[in-house]
Amino acid sequence: MSQPTHHSSIPPPFPHRHPQNQPYLLTDYNRDGASHRSPWSNRYFPTPAPSSASSLFYPSDSLRALEVEANALFQVYRELYYDGLGASSVYFWDLNDEDDPNGGSSGRSGGGVGGFAGCFAIKKGVTDTRAFRKGTWDSMHVVEVQPTARGAGATGPAANYKLTTTVQVSVVVESSDVGEVCLAGVVTRTTEATHAVVGSTGGHVGNMGRMIEDMEISLRGDWDALYVQRTREIVNSVRKMPPPVATEGGGLGSKREGQ
């Protein structure tokens, strides 16, 4: 049974539509061979050959229940932060015992959830807006979750969450003033934290959701400061001509720095 592996270079998700008209994203994290697993039906499309059906990867029963919950909540997140546009998908997979530093059995069916990992993906594309001709936003949040002991005096379960986020953005601006300008970039950030797993605050899904929300808010600010503002400064410095100054012969010339 093949399991998803984490890649340092993550290709952007590709949109696909479930036969029941529910869109989901095609990524390396829901692919097995030439088929991709839908987070809504837990089925692979296109349907694999019967000879390979027994080797397809599926999350354990308890993790599948958590995956269903995460997809429903991530849909709400997309509605709030992305104006209801685009598509989102969440995929979970159990970690092998050799991947679990605590030595627990994380691939069990039923019972509680042990060590696992997940991918939260969002893809949004827009065209012909007032600000630009077209643009795309691809975000991929990969979270590794491991049960851990809490500090002295603390009670109840806890888990360590390691989040790696990659955001790819491309924007094409076209106008009579600047012509066509393409702005594209990739930003990757990582963070790690330990949180109590409390059902009243959403448990694992709540903890991961808050970390992803904080990361995306931070990255939006970084994107604006590091890419958009800097590109605007460069374009303005190239296109903006210095004011003319009178020369000794009476003509006009450009004032140079240092003069």
C-alpha positions in Angstrom: 0.0 0.0 0.0 1.6 3.2 -1.1 1.4 6.3 1.2 1.9 9.9 0.3 5.3 11.4 0.9 6.3 15.0 1.7 8.0 16.8 -1.2 10.2 19.8 -0.7 9.0 21.1 -4.1 5.2 21.0 -4.2 3.4 21.3 -7.5 0.3 23.4 -7.4 -3.0 21.4 -7.0 -5.1 20.8 -10.1 -8.9 21.2 -10.0 -11.1 18.2 -10.8 -14.8 17.7 -10.6 -16.3 14.7 -8.8 -18.9 12.8 -10.8 -21.5 14.0 -8.3 -20.5 17.6 -9.2 -18.4 18.2 -6.1 -15.0 19.7 -7.0 -11.8 18.5 -5.4 -8.1 19.1 -6.0 -5.6 16.6 -7.6 -2.4 16.6 -5.6 0.5 14.1 -4.9 -1.2 13.5 -1.5 -4.4 11.9 -2.9 -2.8 10.1 -5.9 -2.2 6.4 -6.1 -0.9 5.3 -9.5 -2.9 7.1 -12.2 -6.0 7.7 -10.0 -6.8 10.3 -7.4 -8.9 9.8 -4.2 -11.9 12.1 -3.7 -12.1 13.5 -0.1 -15.9 13.5 -0.4 -16.6 9.9 -1.5 -13.3 8.3 -0.5 -13.3 6.7 -4.0 -10.6 6.8 -6.6 -11.2 8.3 -10.1 -10.7 7.2 -12.7 -11.7 3.8 -11.3 -8.5 1.7 -11.0 -8.3 -1.8 -12.5 -9.7 -4.6 -10.2 -6.2 -6.1 -9.9 -4.9 -3.0 -8.2 -7.9 -2.2 -6.0 -6.4 -4.1 -3.0 -3.2 -2.0 -3.0 -4.9 1.4 -3.0 -4.2 3.7 -0.1 -7.0 4.7 2.3 -6.8 6.4 5.7 -7.8 4.3 8.8 -11.5 4.5 9.8 -10.8 7.0 12.7 -8.7 9.2 10.5 -11.2 9.1 7.7 -13.8 10.5 10.1 -11.4 13.3 11.0 -10.8 13.9 7.3 -14.5 14.4 6.6 -14.7 16.9 9.5 -11.7 18.8 8.2 -13.1 19.1 4.7 -16.4 20.5 5.9 -14.6 23.1 8.1 -12.1 24.0 5.4 -15.0 24.7 3.0 -16.2 27.3 5.5 -12.7 28.7 5.8 -12.6 29.1 2.0 -16.0 30.8 2.0 -14.8 33.4 4.5 -11.3 34.1 3.2 -11.6 33.5 -0.5 -15.1 34.9 -1.3 -16.4 31.4 -1.9 -14.4 31.1 -5.0 -12.0 28.3 -6.0 -11.8 24.8 -4.5 -10.4 23.3 -1.4 -9.5 19.7 -0.3 -8.1 18.1 2.8 -6.3 14.7 2.7 -5.1 12.7 5.7 -2.9 9.7 5.9 -1.7 7.5 8.8 2.1 7.6 9.5 4.0 4.3 9.5 5.3 3.0 12.8 8.8 3.8 11.7 7.7 7.4 11.2 6.3 7.6 14.7 9.1 8.6 17.2 6.8 7.5 20.0 6.7 4.0 18.5 2.9 3.9 18.6 0.7 2.0 16.1 -0.6 4.9 14.0 -2.2 3.0 11.2 -4.9 1.2 13.2 -8.6 1.1 12.2 -11.1 2.4 14.7 -10.1 3.6 18.1 -8.3 6.9 18.6 -6.1 8.7 16.1 -2.3 8.3 16.5 0.4 9.9 14.5 -0.8 11.2 11.1 -0.2 13.8 8.5 -2.5 15.9 6.3 -2.6 18.2 3.4 -4.9 21.3 3.3 -5.0 22.7 -0.3 -6.7 25.7 -1.8 -6.7 26.8 -5.4 -8.4 30.1 -6.5 -8.3 31.7 -10.0 -9.8 35.0 -11.1 -10.0 36.7 -14.5 -10.8 40.2 -15.8 -11.0 42.1 -12.6 -10.5 45.8 -12.2 -7.1 45.3 -10.7 -5.6 42.7 -13.1 -6.4 40.5 -16.1 -5.9 37.2 -14.4 -4.4 35.7 -11.3 -4.1 32.4 -9.4 -3.5 31.6 -5.7 -2.3 28.1 -4.8 -1.7 27.3 -1.2 -0.6 23.9 0.2 -0.4 23.3 4.0 1.2 20.0 5.0 0.9 19.2 8.7 2.6 16.4 10.6 0.9 15.5 13.9 2.5 13.4 16.6 1.0 12.6 20.1 3.3 13.9 22.8 3.5 14.2 26.6 2.4 17.6 28.1 4.5 19.5 30.6 4.7 18.9 34.3 1.4 19.5 36.0 -0.6 19.4 32.8 -3.3 16.8 32.2 -5.1 15.5 29.1 -3.8 14.6 25.6 -1.5 16.8 23.6 0.1 16.7 20.2 3.0 18.3 18.4 2.1 20.0 15.0 4.7 20.7 12.4 3.3 22.9 9.6 4.9 23.5 6.2 3.1 26.0 4.0 3.9 26.8 0.4 2.0 29.5 -1.5 2.4 30.1 -5.2 0.9 33.3 -6.6 0.8 34.7 -10.2 -0.8 37.9 -11.3 -1.0 39.4 -14.9 -1.7 43.1 -15.1 -2.4 44.7 -18.5 -3.2 48.3 -19.2 -2.3 51.0 -21.7 -0.1 52.7 -19.2 2.2 49.8 -18.2 1.5 47.3 -20.9 1.5 43.7 -19.7 3.3 42.9 -16.4 3.4 39.4 -14.9 4.2 39.0 -11.2 4.8 35.6 -9.8 6.5 34.1 -6.8 6.6 31.2 -4.3 6.8 31.6 -0.5 7.5 28.7 1.9 7.3 28.9 5.7 7.4 26.4 8.5 6.3 26.5 12.1 5.9 24.1 14.9 3.9 24.1 18.1 2.4 21.8 20.8 -1.2 22.1 21.7 -3.7 20.4 24.0 -6.2 18.2 22.1 -9.5 19.4 23.6 -12.8 18.4 22.0 -14.5 21.6 23.0 -12.0 23.7 20.9 -12.1 21.5 17.9 -9.5 18.9 18.8 -6.9 18.2 16.1 -8.9 20.0 13.4 -9.3 23.1 15.5 -5.5 23.2 16.3 -4.4 22.7 12.7 -7.0 25.2 11.5 -5.8 28.0 13.8 -2.2 27.4 12.8 -3.1 27.5 9.1 -5.2 30.6 9.5 -2.3 32.5 11.3 0.2 31.3 8.7 -1.9 32.5 5.7 -2.5 35.9 7.4 1.2 36.3 7.9 2.1 35.2 4.3 -0.4 37.6 2.8 1.4 40.4 4.6 4.8 39.1 3.5 3.6 38.8 -0.1 2.4 42.4 -0.1 5.5 43.8 1.5 8.2 41.6 -0.2 6.7 41.2 -3.7 4.0 43.7 -4.5 5.5 46.8 -2.9 9.0 46.0 -4.0 7.9 45.4 -7.6 6.0 48.7 -7.6 9.1 50.5 -6.4 11.2 48.9 -9.2 8.7 49.7 -11.9 8.3 53.3 -10.7 12.1 53.8 -10.6 12.5 52.5 -14.1 9.6 54.4 -15.7 9.8 57.7 -13.7 12.1 60.2 -15.4 13.9 62.9 -13.4 12.8 66.5 -13.9 14.7 68.4 -16.6 17.3 71.0 -15.5 18.8 73.9 -17.4 22.4 73.4 -18.8 25.1 75.9 -19.4 24.2 76.1 -23.1 20.6 76.9 -22.3 19.3 73.5 -23.2 17.5 71.0 -20.9 19.1 67.9 -19.5 18.3 65.3 -16.9 19.6 65.9 -13.4 21.8 63.0 -12.3 22.3 61.8 -8.8 25.1 63.6 -7.0 24.8 66.8 -9.0 
